Amino acid sequence: MPDRTTPIRVLVAKPGLDGHDRGAKVIARALRDAGMEVIYTGLRQTPEMIVNAAIQEDVDCVGLSILSGAHNAIVPRITALLKERNAADILVVLGGTIPDQDIESLKALGVAAIFGPGTSLDAVVRFIRDNVKPKDVEV
């Protein structure tokens, strides 16, 4: 894959009513420390707010942190909105407490990776670097 001339831009979002954002902040810091530009939306974001921010910020990746168990309601809405807004090329990754039985259906919706508790920060950084499509180069 060709080298990028600009940093990878990642939107880290906490959708829904989940009020626990420590993990999202740790991930955001690790991505920043790895040279990525990180936009953190804060708590209690709606799918519409997340997709609007992703498009306005021209991000390469949306990282969702969901601990509330609402992933089966929130993720389909976000991926549908990205498609509606012609932004389905934005890489979507998910972190949090996601039951094994939900992983296949979430990936079928377009989630590129799901990072559960205990995933190393290096693994997340590496996955995003390896899977973001360069915007600076014609494909």
C-alpha positions, 0 to 999 in steps of 0.5 A, spaced: 500 500 500 502 506 498 505 511 503 500 517 506 502 524 505 497 526 511 496 523 518 490 518 518 484 521 521 480 517 526 474 519 530 473 516 536 466 516 539 461 514 545 454 512 542 448 512 546 447 512 553 453 509 556 457 514 560 464 510 561 469 513 557 476 511 560 477 506 554 475 511 549 480 516 552 486 511 552 485 509 545 484 516 543 491 517 546 494 511 543 492 513 536 495 520 537 501 517 540 502 513 534 502 519 529 494 519 528 490 525 528 484 524 533 477 527 534 474 525 540 466 526 540 465 525 548 459 522 551 452 520 549 453 521 541 447 519 537 449 516 530 447 522 526 452 526 530 457 521 529 456 520 522 456 528 521 462 529 525 466 524 521 464 527 514 465 534 517 472 532 519 474 528 513 476 522 517 479 515 515 476 511 521 470 511 526 472 508 532 466 506 536 466 505 544 460 501 546 459 498 553 452 499 554 450 493 550 446 497 545 451 495 539 445 491 535 441 498 535 447 503 534 452 500 529 446 498 524 444 505 524 451 508 523 453 504 518 446 505 514 448 513 515 455 512 512 452 509 506 446 514 505 452 520 506 456 516 501 461 515 506 461 507 506 469 508 505 470 510 512 473 504 516 469 503 522 472 499 528 468 497 534 471 496 541 467 494 548 464 488 551 461 485 545 458 478 545 461 473 541 454 471 538 454 478 535 461 479 532 459 476 525 452 480 524 456 486 526 462 485 521 456 483 515 454 490 517 461 493 515 465 493 521 472 492 519 474 489 526 472 488 533 476 489 539 474 486 546 477 487 553 484 486 553 486 488 546 493 491 546 493 498 544 499 496 538 494 491 535 489 497 534 494 502 531 496 496 527 490 494 524 488 501 523 494 503 519 494 496 515 486 497 513 485 505 512 485 506 504 490 512 502 486 518 500 492 521 497 493 516 492 489 514 486 486 507 487 
